[in-house]
Amino acid sequence: MDDTLAVKRVRETVESGGGFEVQLAEIGALAAYRGGNWTPLVERFFRPDRPTMVKLARTLTFASTSQDRDRSVLDALGRAVAHRPFTRELIPAGTGDGTALDLLFASAQWRATVYAKGRSGMLVRRPSEAAVFSYLVEELRCGNIAVASAEDFGDWTRMLLPWEGAQSPASSTAPDLPTALPRPAARVTPRPVPLACSFSAG
């Protein structure tokens, strides 16, 4: 077999597998996985649901409910949705006003996957979308992000009973307490309150 025929067959084999870019991406994902980073493998499972996820992100209104009203995930979501029509592999990591997009909410593994190697200030578009939607789902589950005007995944901070409402006149209608009550403990040590959820997006 001469060199020309060999190159042709190699090219045909690569093209049948999706092309050079797809093959290189899969090789990179497997290499990262062998190094203990599974995040490059997420994008292929996210791909079939991408149109639905993007449509939901464009339709629903989200709000941060965390104590510090952190919007870093929502800002990254807006960036991902804004770049949805583009087909180029890399997108700028900055926001519209020129500031850098805050991706500190993502794990070190995710950041190693979404930032383009050798291209400072650029993100790999598809893996970055998978990362943002993974964290959006987790933040919705934890209650740190809410869907406006929704019961499920709604803003739990607006569902709490106000303190004035908690001080109801129930005491006037409550039955008489027994005269002999147990003696209270001299000191009560409060136990730490566990977090609402344990973050596990990666």
C-alpha positions as CSV (number, residue, x, y, z in Angstrom):
1,M,0.0,0.0,0.0
2,D,1.5,3.3,-1.0
3,D,1.5,6.4,1.3
4,T,-1.2,8.2,-0.6
5,L,-3.7,5.3,-0.2
6,A,-2.8,4.9,3.4
7,V,-3.4,8.6,4.2
8,K,-6.7,8.4,2.3
9,R,-7.9,5.4,4.4
10,V,-6.8,7.1,7.6
11,R,-8.7,10.2,6.7
12,E,-11.8,8.2,5.8
13,T,-11.6,6.4,9.1
14,V,-11.4,9.7,11.0
15,E,-14.2,11.3,9.0
16,S,-16.4,8.3,9.7
17,G,-15.9,8.9,13.4
18,G,-17.0,12.6,13.2
19,G,-13.9,14.3,11.9
20,F,-10.6,15.4,13.3
21,E,-12.1,17.9,15.8
22,V,-14.4,15.3,17.3
23,Q,-11.7,12.7,17.5
24,L,-9.3,15.1,19.2
25,A,-12.0,16.2,21.7
26,E,-12.6,12.5,22.6
27,I,-8.9,11.8,23.0
28,G,-8.6,14.9,25.2
29,A,-11.6,13.8,27.3
30,L,-10.3,10.3,27.8
31,A,-6.9,11.7,28.7
32,A,-8.4,14.0,31.3
33,Y,-10.6,11.2,32.7
34,R,-7.5,9.0,33.2
35,G,-6.1,11.9,35.2
36,G,-9.1,11.9,37.5
37,N,-11.1,14.6,35.8
38,W,-14.5,13.4,34.5
39,T,-15.9,16.8,33.5
40,P,-14.9,16.6,29.8
41,L,-17.2,13.6,29.5
42,V,-20.3,15.5,30.6
43,E,-20.8,17.4,27.4
44,R,-21.7,14.4,25.3
45,F,-24.5,13.5,27.7
46,F,-25.7,17.1,27.9
47,R,-25.8,17.5,24.1
48,P,-29.2,15.8,23.4
49,D,-30.9,18.0,26.1
50,R,-29.2,21.2,25.1
51,P,-32.0,22.7,23.0
52,T,-34.5,22.1,25.8
53,M,-32.2,23.5,28.4
54,V,-31.5,26.6,26.4
55,K,-35.2,27.1,25.7
56,L,-36.1,26.9,29.4
57,A,-33.3,29.3,30.2
58,R,-34.7,31.8,27.7
59,T,-38.3,31.4,28.9
60,L,-37.9,31.3,32.7
61,T,-36.9,34.2,35.0
62,F,-34.3,33.2,37.6
63,A,-33.3,35.1,40.7
64,S,-30.6,34.5,43.3
65,T,-31.9,33.7,46.8
66,S,-28.5,33.2,48.5
67,Q,-27.7,35.4,51.5
68,D,-25.2,37.4,49.5
69,R,-27.4,37.4,46.3
70,D,-24.5,35.9,44.3
71,R,-25.3,36.1,40.6
72,S,-22.2,34.5,39.2
73,V,-24.0,31.3,38.0
74,L,-26.8,33.5,36.5
75,D,-24.3,35.8,34.8
76,A,-22.6,32.7,33.3
77,L,-26.0,31.4,32.2
78,G,-26.8,34.6,30.4
79,R,-23.4,34.4,28.7
80,A,-24.1,30.9,27.5
81,V,-27.5,31.7,26.2
82,A,-26.3,34.8,24.4
83,H,-23.8,32.6,22.5
84,R,-26.2,29.8,21.7
85,P,-26.5,30.7,17.9
86,F,-22.7,30.5,17.3
87,T,-21.0,27.5,16.0
88,R,-17.4,28.5,16.8
89,E,-15.5,26.4,19.3
90,L,-14.2,29.2,21.5
91,I,-16.0,32.2,23.0
92,P,-14.7,35.1,25.0
93,A,-14.6,34.6,28.8
94,G,-15.4,38.3,29.4
95,T,-18.8,39.9,29.9
96,G,-20.4,42.6,27.7
97,D,-18.9,45.4,29.7
98,G,-15.4,44.1,29.3
99,T,-15.0,42.5,32.8
100,A,-14.0,38.9,33.2
101,L,-16.7,36.4,33.8
102,D,-16.7,35.0,37.4
103,L,-16.4,31.3,37.2
104,L,-15.1,30.8,40.8
105,F,-18.4,28.9,41.5
106,A,-17.1,26.1,39.4
107,S,-14.7,23.4,40.7
108,A,-11.0,23.4,39.6
109,Q,-11.8,20.4,37.4
110,W,-14.5,22.2,35.6
111,R,-12.3,25.3,35.1
112,A,-9.5,23.2,33.7
113,T,-12.0,21.9,31.2
114,V,-13.8,25.1,30.1
115,Y,-10.9,27.4,29.7
116,A,-9.2,27.0,26.3
117,K,-5.6,25.8,26.6
118,G,-3.1,28.2,25.1
119,R,-5.8,30.8,24.5
120,S,-6.0,33.2,27.4
121,G,-9.4,34.7,28.0
122,M,-11.3,32.2,25.9
123,L,-13.8,29.5,26.9
124,V,-14.5,26.2,25.1
125,R,-18.2,26.8,24.3
126,R,-19.9,23.4,24.6
127,P,-18.1,22.2,27.8
128,S,-18.7,25.7,29.4
129,E,-22.4,25.3,28.6
130,A,-22.5,21.9,30.2
131,A,-20.8,23.3,33.3
132,V,-23.2,26.3,33.6
133,F,-26.3,24.1,33.3
134,S,-24.9,21.5,35.7
135,Y,-24.4,24.2,38.4
136,L,-27.8,25.8,37.6
137,V,-29.6,22.5,38.3
138,E,-27.7,22.1,41.5
139,E,-28.4,25.7,42.7
140,L,-32.1,25.2,41.9
141,R,-32.1,22.0,43.9
142,C,-30.4,23.7,46.9
143,G,-32.7,26.8,46.7
144,N,-29.9,29.3,46.0
145,I,-31.5,30.1,42.7
146,A,-35.3,30.4,42.3
147,V,-37.7,30.5,39.4
148,A,-39.9,33.6,39.5
149,S,-43.6,33.0,40.1
150,A,-43.1,29.3,40.6
151,E,-44.2,27.1,43.5
152,D,-41.6,24.3,42.8
153,F,-38.2,25.9,42.8
154,G,-39.7,29.2,43.8
155,D,-38.1,31.8,46.0
156,W,-38.3,30.2,49.5
157,T,-37.4,33.5,51.1
158,R,-40.8,34.9,50.1
159,M,-42.6,31.9,51.4
160,L,-41.5,32.3,55.0
161,L,-44.0,33.5,57.6
162,P,-43.2,37.0,58.8
163,W,-42.2,37.3,62.4
164,E,-45.2,39.5,63.1
165,G,-47.4,36.7,61.7
166,A,-45.6,34.1,63.9
167,Q,-46.6,36.1,67.0
168,S,-50.2,35.1,66.6
169,P,-52.9,35.5,69.4
170,A,-52.9,31.7,69.8
171,S,-51.6,32.2,73.4
172,S,-54.9,33.8,74.4
173,T,-56.8,30.6,73.3
174,A,-54.2,28.1,74.4
175,P,-55.2,25.8,77.3
176,D,-53.9,26.5,80.7
177,L,-50.4,25.2,81.3
178,P,-49.8,22.9,84.2
179,T,-48.6,24.7,87.4
180,A,-45.7,22.3,87.8
181,L,-43.4,22.6,84.9
182,P,-40.0,20.9,84.6
183,R,-37.1,22.9,85.8
184,P,-35.3,24.4,82.8
185,A,-31.7,23.5,82.3
186,A,-29.2,25.9,83.6
187,R,-27.5,26.4,80.2
188,V,-28.5,25.3,76.7
189,T,-25.7,24.8,74.2
190,P,-27.1,25.3,70.6
191,R,-26.1,22.7,68.0
192,P,-24.8,23.8,64.7
193,V,-27.4,24.0,61.9
194,P,-26.5,21.8,58.9
195,L,-26.4,23.4,55.5
196,A,-29.4,23.0,53.3
197,C,-27.6,20.9,50.8
198,S,-24.1,19.6,50.0
199,F,-22.9,20.9,46.7
200,S,-22.0,18.1,44.3
201,A,-21.9,19.5,40.7
202,G,-18.3,18.7,40.4
